[in-house]
């Protein structure tokens, strides 16, 4: 990387980290408070609605977000064309949701879902309004503005949701919270972005962007449908309460699973795109991102499996105890999920739309088979089937990366193996060591396990001279150096 690009990347990582960790903190507080105020079936209703909202959002995006990021120099005509298309398409999708809301409600055998879906479906239009502005801010690496937008919008939705829950609005507090979040985010994107759409629609521009974005769209929609399949099956086959337990476990697990990958992907996608003509630089950046992901994500997921029960008791109280095994199974899948996202980010940056589509279809078919097999073993089987399929994704993703760059699955495995082994060994030691301790205060138990795990993990990584640890130390030292120079300047 050039020095300028390196500084932009580090600055991007810092601001993206502020955005993501701030978002996580706000969502975490919101989730904890609302889980204590509301019932599991309230979250189950939202889980049912989000199946269709998530699919609609994937249709609206259409892969054009990735296409605009991947294109080196998109024009104002490109941006306006995509803006008008997304907005029109979002109205069509909302109309379909409105019309078929009673049918969806009958599918779940819950009459009250029709009105909820008709109200919550408006998010599809609201999100479409801000997609291009958000894309431009990301393209230009304005992660400081993105941080302000996301933190402020989530704070507004969270405060409103908690107030409404306290006033007894039940599931509607979750729906209004989500809508206000989207409205605030869209408004701030318009306020902080200098770009405004012009009255133009270019079929040439649309066709060019769709040649890549259309493939990403097919990949994303396939992924979204299969990802929502678990919620769909649980909601239909079991009950809103069971889906509520799963939704809460999934929400909690998704915080660590997606936080670091989000930061790395958000920053490295435009970086990968800018150096896409230099494969050696791409491989170097990918190697660092994968090591950085593994170093944090592996131990995080392992330690969460260890402390799952006392953690959920503290956060959500005993009424959510049934979420514990769901959460532990999901954490098992979270260990590899982040590495898959790193590989796909590179494929997007290199413009490999067809490869991404083929990979996505193969991976989702595998997931589908695993989930169908899992249905024969109840809810645990469904969730475990979905999780185990993730372990098949990595060699598939890495195979295509290896063909393009030479950074094969075997090389990736060698790079992350030390971190994986340390994480599992330390987790096993902590789990078995504390299993012999009698009943203690849950806060004390978690504190002791976290401290013990952290000391053993970082100490072990330091002793074997783990390269992943060096990456974070390098970023920290570089940041301190820049801050020192700024202070000296002033």
HELIX and SHEET records of a PDB file:
HELIX    1   1 UNK A    3  UNK A   37  1                                  35    
HELIX    2   2 UNK A   40  UNK A   61  1                                  22    
HELIX    3   3 UNK A   64  UNK A   70  1                                   7    
HELIX    4   4 UNK A   76  UNK A  108  1                                  33    
HELIX    5   5 UNK A  113  UNK A  120  1                                   8    
HELIX    6   6 UNK A  123  UNK A  139  1                                  17    
HELIX    7   7 UNK A  143  UNK A  166  1                                  24    
HELIX    8   8 UNK A  171  UNK A  192  1                                  22    
HELIX    9   9 UNK A  203  UNK A  237  1                                  35    
HELIX   10  10 UNK A  240  UNK A  274  1                                  35    
HELIX   11  11 UNK A  279  UNK A  306  1                                  28    
HELIX   12  12 UNK A  308  UNK A  316  1                                   9    
HELIX   13  13 UNK A  318  UNK A  320  5                                   3    
HELIX   14  14 UNK A  323  UNK A  349  1                                  27    
HELIX   15  15 UNK A  353  UNK A  374  1                                  22    
HELIX   16  16 UNK A  375  UNK A  377  5                                   3    
HELIX   17  17 UNK A  378  UNK A  405  1                                  28    
HELIX   18  18 UNK A  409  UNK A  434  1                                  26    
HELIX   19  19 UNK A  442  UNK A  463  1                                  22    
HELIX   20  20 UNK A  467  UNK A  489  1                                  23    
END                                                                             
